[in-house]
């Protein structure tokens, strides 16, 4: 017999081991990828051609921690407490700068630790490439300050009106005492997958016109330049922001596990060029709008109650993310100090110091060694609990009288929160001097204090019933 034999070689079926050898990581999409590979081979493609075809579907190589660029330290120690604080902040920043997305960093004169080592400190700025890090703006997204010039309104009348209108503490306003929220803004929330939940939408309505607790305040004083009365509020995005932060951290964690397991969990990121990144960025801008409306609600309510001749009103955030020169600048307790950082920027920003000191009205200097930022306040040299421990033999009432003599200081909950008194913060004159030393901002005006409202000493919610009994 002289029949011609079929000499076409039979190509072995591709297996998962082949795909792993080619650099593909097993996962939910792995079976479909393998099926596609074998279909392509059955259609006549050589293994190398199949490999090239699948290359676009290969998971990116995992990013290791980097050696990290150096960061700029715009801070000096004046005593042992400040030296220890700077050492703690430095260690945390050094660990944070190893995150593979980080390209630059800086710390302000008000810097202090804000969590486990490697967490961005208060007074910290970090610039990242193609990455939005929810942990670097924290749960208090868009924490911010707003000032309204109330003409020559009586400061006490303003403080009385504010005491009746504002809301401190946990939770929102009860029905019948709520401020309205723009329907357009609520519709925009519904169109964003990070913000479209029934609970978040409800909280967005009930938390409008609230200030929370901790170091948030309502301050009344007089402009040293004009003699006019001014009101300043300090708070963030409340419940809606906290819920966005939680959702953002959950999404960032999925990317961290896939892209860089070595990265600390608090420094997980959402790639900005992904759909998740684009939607999260849009959600941040909507939360910014909500927060500005939250300030406006209180300012307008007070202005109308006292019949004020309203002048300028401006604001700035100091816990946020800003896109600049192709990088994402995360400011954690740091104020943007470059012209036009936002569409509603006026060129003036605010730096509160403590309840017994003026609020500074400044014009930023856009210093390169500060990545274009200035401080957001006075910061702390040690924790709240350490402050209470050091002053255990002094009553809160005695401390308040000694540190705020002549001022009208009110705590919304009644109890005096010792950790919010001036001694709980860095010395104001030290921070002001370092603003000048490092060329971070130029002071345009001082709002000298008349008085302020703080949240007050609130027991944890699980202790409330026990105390009442």
Secondary structure, DSSP 4 states (H G I P E B T S, - for coil): --PPP--PPPPPPP-HHHHHHTTPPPSTTHHHHHHHHHHHHHTT--HHHHHHHHGGGSPPPPPPPP-----EE-----SHHHHHHHHHHHHHHHHHTTSTTEEEEEEEEEEE--SSTTSPPEEEEEEESSEE-HHHH-SSTT-EEEEEE-TT--HHHHHHHHHHH--BSSS-PPTTSPPP--HHHHHHHHTSTTT--HHHHHHHHHTTT--BSTT-EEEEEEETTT--EEEEEEE--HHHHHHHHHHHHHHHHHHHHHH-TTS-GGG--EETTSHHHHHHHHHHHHHHHHHHHHHHHHHHHHHHHHT-----EEEEESEEEEEETTEEEEEESEEE-STTSSTT--S-EEE---TTSPEEEEEE---GGGTTEEE-S---SS-HHHHHHHTTTS-HHHHHHHHSTTSEEEETTSS--GGGSGGGS--HHHHHHHHHHTT-EEEEEEEEEEEEEE---PPPGGGHHHHH-
